[in-house]
Amino acid sequence: MSDKPFKDLKVLDFTWAGVGSFIVNYLAWYGATVIKIENVKRPDITRCSPPYKEGKPGMNRSLFFSWTHPAKKMDMTLNLNTEKGIAIAKRLAVWADVVVESFVAGTMEKWGLGYDELKAINPEVIMLRTCTHGQTGRLAKQPALGFTLTTLSGFNNITGWPEGGLNELRGAYTDFIAPLFGGFALIAAVDYKERTGKGQCIDLSQHEASLQFLSPLLLDAAVNKRNHKNNGNDCDRAAPHGVFRCKGEDRWCAISVFSDEQWMALCKVLGFPDWTKDSRYKRKEGRYEFRRELDMKIEEWTSRKTAEEVMVEMQTAGVPAGIVSTSKDLVEDPQLKQYHFYNTLEHPEIGECSFFQSPPFRLSDAAAEISTPPILGKHNNYICEHILNLSSEEISDLKDQQVFD
């Protein structure tokens, strides 16, 4: 394997929660030296998020924090509400090639750590800033987490049934969209700096990034003045198109038929029962019109088989199908295991765990480095001694002044 592409890159990480951490992971997985800045009284919120190993809470026991931080990072606790804490942060900003933050707009400026201030002391610095609405505009200072943003971006509004009621998406869905844009924008900025020597500031609005996944609905509303109506699992371009009950407790398989060829393939899998010869089902339009009764007939067949059997038989025949996976299914998924998506590591506080994720892409000439998450404040002394070149007396004085609290 060749050297990791970001092996010489130094990153100062002020992010917390999901989006910012995921963005920094792209660099950390492939060699970047990352210093994560936290505060003892207000640590990364995912440190305080369940589940915990053996159900025992603790700042270094959250499995969710481990999931969001599977790449090697140093951790420093710094009180940015003190002058000396800010001074330390500025010295680290001079050291860094990249600074990433995910606070509400104006927070970094409050500490004198905005892009203009950092650029004045480090002209080539790259800064990525990610928050709900971006750094400018009437809502720039409106705080939110992905749970709120998922609703604000319209995702909850399109997940429901025609008879009314919304099915809220579980989790902070937008937290897994925005990093895709932020990560590759940051990589592009790093590449640009290598070629030109110039840094820049990236302003990532998580709201705007999320709307990219709803572009067909936005276009329909803008051009045709149509507002989306909830239709459950229906698709006006396919029938049958839904999730079908299978053998076992709460087991399901999704099946989608978009063409007459796929319909005939499905009929063959079912053994061409008499009802499949009904002329109403010959064309897609008829299948869509009578989709409710069609779904019931198909479910009579699927309910006698396991979800895995239904999926394999349909896929083998060329019919799009897939099981509705549970968490247990995903942990045991043979494809994910073959790709070594899950990694078993020894965590210093919670012991051996097998949930550390690999990056969702592989580089042919550089292996990703998977690591346990940083222990809160573990690297305070190391950073002070080896990066800031502070003496023992200076470090002791900073501790006395609660700069690391």
VMD Tcl script that draws the C-alpha trace (Angstrom):
set ca {
  {0.00 0.00 0.00}
  {1.13 3.55 -0.73}
  {1.27 6.27 1.89}
  {-2.12 7.51 3.02}
  {-3.17 10.57 0.97}
  {-3.62 12.85 4.00}
  {-0.61 11.67 6.04}
  {0.89 15.18 6.24}
  {-2.39 16.99 6.88}
  {-3.01 18.57 10.30}
  {-6.63 19.13 11.35}
  {-8.05 21.10 14.26}
  {-11.51 19.74 14.97}
  {-14.06 21.85 16.87}
  {-17.01 19.74 15.71}
  {-19.48 17.86 17.81}
  {-22.51 15.59 17.29}
  {-22.78 13.93 13.89}
  {-22.15 15.94 10.73}
  {-18.83 17.58 11.55}
  {-17.37 14.40 13.03}
  {-18.32 12.39 9.95}
  {-16.65 14.97 7.69}
  {-13.40 14.89 9.66}
  {-13.43 11.08 9.57}
  {-12.77 11.15 5.82}
  {-9.42 12.79 6.51}
  {-8.59 10.87 9.69}
  {-9.23 7.48 8.12}
  {-6.56 8.20 5.54}
  {-3.72 9.60 7.56}
  {-4.55 13.11 8.78}
  {-3.41 14.11 12.28}
  {-6.54 15.30 14.05}
  {-6.90 17.15 17.34}
  {-10.48 17.17 18.61}
  {-11.31 20.05 20.95}
  {-13.94 19.48 23.63}
  {-15.04 21.05 26.88}
  {-15.37 19.07 30.10}
  {-18.64 20.80 31.00}
  {-19.99 20.61 27.44}
  {-18.43 17.62 25.68}
  {-19.47 16.19 22.34}
  {-23.16 15.39 22.75}
  {-22.70 11.87 21.40}
  {-20.54 11.05 24.45}
  {-23.73 11.37 26.47}
  {-25.89 9.38 24.04}
  {-26.95 5.75 24.55}
  {-26.54 2.90 24.03}
  {-23.77 2.28 26.56}
  {-21.76 -0.88 26.96}
  {-23.54 -3.06 29.56}
  {-26.00 -0.20 30.11}
  {-23.50 1.75 32.23}
  {-23.31 5.47 31.28}
  {-20.00 7.27 31.15}
  {-18.17 9.90 29.12}
  {-16.10 7.21 27.40}
  {-18.67 4.41 27.34}
  {-21.10 5.52 24.64}
  {-21.28 3.12 21.71}
  {-22.82 5.92 19.66}
  {-19.75 8.10 20.25}
  {-17.58 5.19 19.16}
  {-19.69 4.78 16.02}
  {-19.27 8.45 15.08}
  {-15.53 8.47 15.88}
  {-14.00 5.31 14.35}
  {-10.92 7.12 13.04}
  {-7.76 8.04 14.94}
  {-8.01 11.39 16.72}
  {-6.33 13.05 19.67}
  {-8.61 14.68 22.22}
  {-7.96 17.91 24.10}
  {-10.26 19.56 26.60}
  {-10.13 23.34 26.36}
  {-12.18 26.02 28.07}
  {-12.74 28.58 25.33}
  {-14.44 30.91 27.76}
  {-11.02 31.79 29.15}
  {-8.44 34.06 27.51}
  {-5.70 31.47 27.80}
  {-7.95 28.79 26.39}
  {-8.56 30.95 23.33}
  {-4.83 31.65 23.10}
  {-4.11 27.91 23.04}
  {-6.75 27.43 20.33}
  {-5.13 30.14 18.20}
  {-1.71 28.54 18.54}
  {-3.20 25.26 17.38}
  {-4.88 27.07 14.47}
  {-1.43 28.24 13.34}
  {-0.25 24.63 13.50}
  {-3.24 23.34 11.52}
  {-3.78 23.07 7.79}
  {-7.52 22.62 8.27}
  {-9.95 23.90 10.90}
  {-13.45 22.40 11.05}
  {-16.28 23.63 13.27}
  {-20.00 22.92 13.59}
  {-21.30 25.49 16.06}
  {-24.20 27.81 15.41}
  {-23.13 30.83 13.34}
  {-21.28 33.48 15.35}
  {-19.90 31.15 18.03}
  {-16.36 31.02 16.67}
  {-16.38 34.80 16.16}
  {-17.34 35.22 19.82}
  {-14.09 33.50 20.72}
  {-12.06 35.39 18.11}
  {-11.72 32.21 16.05}
  {-13.74 33.14 12.95}
  {-12.31 32.71 9.48}
  {-11.03 36.30 9.21}
  {-9.21 36.00 12.54}
  {-7.71 32.61 11.67}
  {-6.69 33.76 8.20}
  {-4.84 36.70 9.76}
  {-2.62 34.33 11.77}
  {-2.55 31.47 9.23}
  {-3.07 32.86 5.69}
  {-3.20 29.41 4.05}
  {-5.70 27.86 6.45}
  {-8.70 25.94 5.14}
  {-11.79 26.33 7.29}
  {-14.96 24.28 6.93}
  {-17.99 25.56 8.79}
  {-21.15 23.49 8.99}
  {-24.35 24.34 10.79}
  {-28.08 24.16 10.19}
  {-28.54 27.11 7.85}
  {-25.04 28.32 7.02}
  {-23.19 31.38 8.28}
  {-25.44 34.13 6.89}
  {-29.13 34.94 6.57}
  {-32.03 35.42 8.94}
  {-31.84 31.86 10.33}
  {-28.05 31.60 10.59}
  {-28.08 31.71 14.38}
  {-30.97 29.27 14.77}
  {-29.59 26.13 16.45}
  {-30.86 22.66 15.61}
  {-29.86 19.02 15.54}
  {-30.49 16.55 12.74}
  {-33.73 15.37 14.35}
  {-35.19 18.85 13.89}
  {-33.59 19.39 10.50}
  {-35.07 16.15 9.15}
  {-38.51 17.61 9.77}
  {-37.57 21.09 8.57}
  {-36.17 19.69 5.32}
  {-39.43 17.92 4.53}
  {-38.41 14.28 4.92}
  {-41.01 13.53 7.59}
  {-43.69 15.12 5.44}
  {-43.23 12.60 2.65}
  {-43.17 9.46 4.82}
  {-46.76 8.63 5.61}
  {-49.96 7.00 4.40}
  {-52.72 8.41 2.16}
  {-55.28 8.08 4.95}
  {-53.33 10.57 7.03}
  {-50.63 10.70 9.62}
  {-46.87 10.98 9.26}
  {-44.28 8.32 9.95}
  {-41.37 10.15 11.52}
  {-37.98 9.02 10.24}
  {-36.02 7.49 13.06}
  {-32.78 9.28 13.85}
  {-31.11 12.40 12.55}
  {-31.45 11.47 8.87}
  {-29.87 14.66 7.53}
  {-26.72 13.97 9.56}
  {-25.89 11.29 7.03}
  {-26.51 13.46 3.96}
  {-24.63 16.68 4.71}
  {-21.25 14.95 5.36}
  {-21.24 13.61 1.80}
  {-21.15 17.17 0.49}
  {-18.95 18.56 3.25}
  {-16.39 15.77 3.07}
  {-15.76 16.04 -0.63}
  {-15.86 19.85 -0.61}
  {-13.12 19.71 2.03}
  {-11.08 17.22 0.03}
  {-11.40 19.51 -3.02}
  {-10.15 22.44 -0.93}
  {-7.16 20.39 0.26}
  {-6.35 19.50 -3.33}
  {-6.67 23.15 -4.37}
  {-4.33 24.24 -1.59}
  {-1.73 21.66 -2.63}
  {-1.78 23.04 -6.18}
  {-2.00 26.77 -5.40}
  {-0.92 27.27 -1.79}
  {-4.23 29.03 -1.11}
  {-6.68 28.19 1.62}
  {-10.37 29.07 1.73}
  {-13.52 28.97 3.82}
  {-16.28 26.44 3.10}
  {-19.74 27.36 4.37}
  {-21.90 24.22 4.45}
  {-25.62 24.64 5.11}
  {-26.90 21.26 6.25}
  {-30.43 22.33 5.31}
  {-29.44 23.07 1.71}
  {-27.36 19.90 1.41}
  {-30.31 17.81 2.55}
  {-32.65 19.34 -0.02}
  {-30.51 17.85 -2.80}
  {-32.14 14.52 -1.94}
  {-35.59 16.01 -2.52}
  {-34.89 17.75 -5.83}
  {-37.62 15.95 -7.87}
  {-40.29 17.07 -5.41}
  {-38.91 20.62 -5.33}
  {-38.89 20.80 -9.12}
  {-42.44 19.46 -9.32}
  {-43.64 22.07 -6.84}
  {-41.76 24.92 -8.56}
  {-42.65 24.07 -12.17}
  {-45.98 22.25 -11.93}
  {-47.27 23.80 -8.68}
  {-47.90 20.31 -7.32}
  {-47.48 19.51 -3.66}
  {-46.47 15.99 -2.75}
  {-49.16 13.74 -1.33}
  {-48.26 10.85 0.92}
  {-48.83 7.49 -0.73}
  {-47.30 5.01 1.67}
  {-45.26 2.49 -0.32}
  {-46.99 3.21 -3.63}
  {-45.06 4.30 -6.69}
  {-46.94 5.60 -9.73}
  {-44.32 4.02 -12.00}
  {-44.47 0.51 -10.54}
  {-46.95 -2.11 -9.39}
  {-46.73 -4.20 -7.36}
  {-44.52 -1.95 -5.29}
  {-44.53 -2.48 -1.57}
  {-43.39 -4.35 1.51}
  {-44.85 -7.82 1.96}
  {-45.24 -9.83 5.13}
  {-43.15 -12.98 5.28}
  {-42.87 -16.04 7.49}
  {-41.72 -15.29 11.03}
  {-42.30 -12.51 13.51}
  {-42.26 -9.03 11.94}
  {-40.38 -10.20 8.83}
  {-40.90 -8.38 5.52}
  {-39.57 -8.21 1.98}
  {-39.84 -5.28 -0.44}
  {-40.78 -6.10 -4.04}
  {-40.88 -3.66 -6.97}
  {-42.14 -4.38 -10.50}
  {-41.46 -1.61 -13.02}
  {-41.96 -3.42 -16.33}
  {-44.06 -6.10 -17.99}
  {-40.95 -8.29 -18.18}
  {-40.48 -8.08 -14.42}
  {-44.17 -8.85 -13.94}
  {-43.88 -12.03 -15.97}
  {-40.77 -12.99 -14.00}
  {-42.70 -12.51 -10.74}
  {-45.57 -14.64 -12.05}
  {-43.09 -17.39 -12.91}
  {-41.66 -17.34 -9.38}
  {-45.19 -17.63 -7.99}
  {-45.87 -20.60 -10.31}
  {-48.37 -18.78 -12.55}
  {-51.45 -19.19 -10.31}
  {-54.76 -18.57 -12.09}
  {-55.17 -15.03 -10.81}
  {-51.97 -13.92 -12.57}
  {-53.77 -14.52 -15.89}
  {-56.38 -11.87 -15.10}
  {-56.42 -9.42 -18.02}
  {-56.53 -6.49 -15.60}
  {-52.93 -7.26 -14.62}
  {-51.57 -7.54 -18.16}
  {-50.37 -3.94 -18.30}
  {-48.73 -1.72 -15.70}
  {-51.68 0.69 -15.65}
  {-54.08 -2.09 -14.69}
  {-51.74 -3.48 -12.08}
  {-51.48 -0.03 -10.53}
  {-55.26 0.50 -10.54}
  {-55.89 -2.81 -8.80}
  {-52.71 -2.79 -6.71}
  {-54.47 -3.34 -3.38}
  {-55.98 -6.67 -4.31}
  {-52.78 -7.58 -6.14}
  {-50.75 -6.93 -2.99}
  {-53.03 -9.20 -0.97}
  {-52.62 -12.06 -3.45}
  {-48.83 -11.71 -3.49}
  {-48.70 -11.60 0.29}
  {-50.54 -14.92 0.46}
  {-47.44 -16.37 -1.21}
  {-44.75 -14.38 0.64}
  {-46.27 -15.11 4.05}
  {-45.46 -18.79 3.58}
  {-41.75 -18.12 2.99}
  {-38.97 -16.42 4.89}
  {-37.98 -12.93 3.82}
  {-34.61 -14.26 2.70}
  {-36.26 -16.94 0.53}
  {-38.53 -14.38 -1.10}
  {-35.62 -12.06 -1.80}
  {-33.40 -14.73 -3.32}
  {-36.13 -16.22 -5.51}
  {-37.21 -12.81 -6.80}
  {-33.69 -11.54 -7.40}
  {-32.72 -14.77 -9.18}
  {-35.65 -14.24 -11.55}
  {-34.72 -10.60 -12.17}
  {-37.36 -9.00 -9.95}
  {-36.09 -6.17 -7.69}
  {-36.50 -7.33 -4.09}
  {-34.82 -6.98 -0.73}
  {-35.51 -7.92 2.86}
  {-36.45 -5.21 5.34}
  {-33.36 -5.56 7.50}
  {-33.38 -5.34 11.26}
  {-30.37 -4.15 13.23}
  {-29.55 -7.77 13.94}
  {-29.67 -8.55 10.21}
  {-27.18 -5.79 9.49}
  {-24.76 -6.88 12.19}
  {-24.82 -10.41 10.77}
  {-24.90 -9.39 7.08}
  {-22.39 -11.58 5.17}
  {-21.63 -8.90 2.58}
  {-20.78 -6.33 5.24}
  {-18.62 -8.92 6.99}
  {-16.81 -9.79 3.76}
  {-16.00 -6.12 3.26}
  {-14.84 -5.83 6.88}
  {-17.28 -3.02 7.51}
  {-17.32 -3.89 11.20}
  {-14.01 -3.96 13.01}
  {-13.23 -5.52 16.38}
  {-11.00 -3.36 18.59}
  {-10.08 -3.22 22.25}
  {-11.50 -0.08 23.84}
  {-9.60 1.11 26.94}
  {-12.76 1.44 29.06}
  {-15.41 -0.83 27.61}
  {-13.24 -3.69 26.38}
  {-13.52 -5.59 23.12}
  {-16.19 -4.33 20.72}
  {-16.98 -5.18 17.11}
  {-18.89 -2.12 15.94}
  {-16.16 0.21 14.67}
  {-17.14 1.10 11.12}
  {-14.95 1.26 8.04}
  {-15.30 4.11 5.54}
  {-18.02 3.53 2.92}
  {-15.40 3.52 0.17}
  {-12.05 1.80 -0.38}
  {-8.88 3.23 -1.90}
  {-6.87 0.70 -3.90}
  {-3.49 2.11 -2.83}
  {-4.17 3.16 0.76}
  {-5.82 1.26 3.59}
  {-8.04 3.12 6.02}
  {-6.93 3.24 9.64}
  {-9.69 2.22 12.04}
  {-9.33 3.30 15.65}
  {-11.13 3.44 18.96}
  {-12.58 6.87 19.85}
  {-10.46 9.32 21.83}
  {-10.76 9.37 25.60}
  {-11.93 12.76 26.85}
  {-8.89 14.97 27.47}
  {-6.45 12.08 27.12}
  {-3.96 14.00 24.99}
  {-3.85 17.30 26.85}
  {-0.29 16.83 28.06}
  {0.98 15.36 24.80}
  {-0.40 18.25 22.73}
  {0.96 20.85 25.13}
  {4.42 19.27 25.25}
  {4.98 18.00 21.71}
  {2.91 20.34 19.52}
  {2.82 23.59 21.50}
  {6.24 23.05 23.11}
  {5.05 24.22 26.52}
  {7.14 23.60 29.62}
  {5.95 21.56 32.58}
  {5.58 24.76 34.58}
  {3.42 26.36 31.87}
  {1.20 23.28 31.64}
  {0.81 23.15 35.41}
  {-0.11 26.84 35.46}
  {-2.77 26.32 32.77}
  {-4.26 23.45 34.77}
  {-4.40 25.61 37.88}
  {-6.25 28.26 35.91}
  {-8.79 25.65 34.75}
  {-7.92 26.16 31.08}
  {-8.44 22.44 30.46}
  {-11.79 22.24 32.30}
}
mol new
graphics top color blue
foreach p $ca { graphics top sphere $p radius 0.5 }
foreach p [lrange $ca 0 end-1] q [lrange $ca 1 end] { graphics top cylinder $p $q radius 0.2 }
display resetview
